[in-house]
Amino acid sequence: MQPNFSMNFSPQALIFDLNGTMIDDMHFHAKAWYQILNDDLNAALTWDEVKVQMYGKNGEVLDRIFGKGRFSEAEVLELSVEKERRYQKEYFPHLKLLPGLADFLDNARQAGIKMAIGSAAIPFNIDFVLDNLNIRPYFQAIVSADDVTDSKPDPETFLKAAELLGLAPSACVVFEDAPKGVEAAQNAGMACVVLTTAHEKEDFGKYTNILRFVKDYTDSFLQEILPVRV
Ligand SMILES: O=P(O)(O)OC[C@H]1O[C@@H](O)[C@H](O)[C@@H](O)[C@@H]1O
């Protein structure tokens, strides 16, 4: 399905990916994965290979690299939580919202826009971000790795978020930083704003649902997509 949005498209809901989109933390995920995959599991991957493989649920990352069935469910859970423990320990001193996001969330809420999180992260990490930054009340729905069968680029995460908000996919705009996330939004029939925290524009060349590339939430385009308050 190809979304077709005019320039004056005004969404009723915003669905935010979390890592790399609300916070600039993808380097810390890559570092934690690099250690687990190479030092603990002897995968012998380069830094760039880790970055390419690092999308979707933690179990999906392990399946892609080692093949399905290499680890038991209990082992996947333990590796997944251990990876996030290492990530949280290293990233916590740097934890903060991207520039302009605090104001953008306030403005969107005042404009009556519904907001959701649609992330491949496990609840342990989503709670770490939302509760340490005190931003949970902004979101009417949260879809985590544990809420879907297949993560991004499958559209399930974003479709579920729209359903929980009670809105059609075409009424939602997704905020993403990763090519596989933009692909998931496209598969869900949703337009996307791309945060260029972790990827270059060129990495998104094949997608047709991108409204705009922004460095952070101070970009004036983001005011244009909120309805004008009277
Ligand atoms: O979907 P989000 O919020 O960008 O999260 C993606 C990341 O979430 C992390 O928890 C996973 O370990 C990563 O593999 C994944 O890339």
The ligand as an SDF file (V2000), in Angstrom:
LIG
                    3D

 16 16  0  0  0  0  0  0  0  0999 V2000
   12.1970    0.0880   17.4520 O   0  0  0  0  0  0  0  0  0  0  0  0
   13.1960    0.9230   18.1910 P   0  0  0  0  0  0  0  0  0  0  0  0
   12.6150    1.7240   19.2860 O   0  0  0  0  0  0  0  0  0  0  0  0
   14.0620    1.7330   17.2890 O   0  0  0  0  0  0  0  0  0  0  0  0
   14.1940   -0.0820   18.8990 O   0  0  0  0  0  0  0  0  0  0  0  0
   15.1240   -0.7630   18.1350 C   0  0  0  0  0  0  0  0  0  0  0  0
   16.2080   -1.4000   18.9690 C   0  0  0  0  0  0  0  0  0  0  0  0
   15.7240   -1.8310   20.2100 O   0  0  0  0  0  0  0  0  0  0  0  0
   16.6840   -2.4670   20.9990 C   0  0  0  0  0  0  0  0  0  0  0  0
   16.1250   -2.8160   22.2260 O   0  0  0  0  0  0  0  0  0  0  0  0
   17.1660   -3.6960   20.3070 C   0  0  0  0  0  0  0  0  0  0  0  0
   18.1300   -4.3630   21.0730 O   0  0  0  0  0  0  0  0  0  0  0  0
   17.7490   -3.3110   18.9880 C   0  0  0  0  0  0  0  0  0  0  0  0
   18.1570   -4.4680   18.3340 O   0  0  0  0  0  0  0  0  0  0  0  0
   16.7630   -2.5580   18.1720 C   0  0  0  0  0  0  0  0  0  0  0  0
   17.4040   -2.0400   17.0330 O   0  0  0  0  0  0  0  0  0  0  0  0
  1  2  2  0
  2  3  1  0
  2  4  1  0
  2  5  1  0
  5  6  1  0
  6  7  1  0
  7  8  1  0
  7 15  1  0
  8  9  1  0
  9 10  1  0
  9 11  1  0
 11 12  1  0
 11 13  1  0
 13 14  1  0
 13 15  1  0
 15 16  1  0
M  END
$$$$
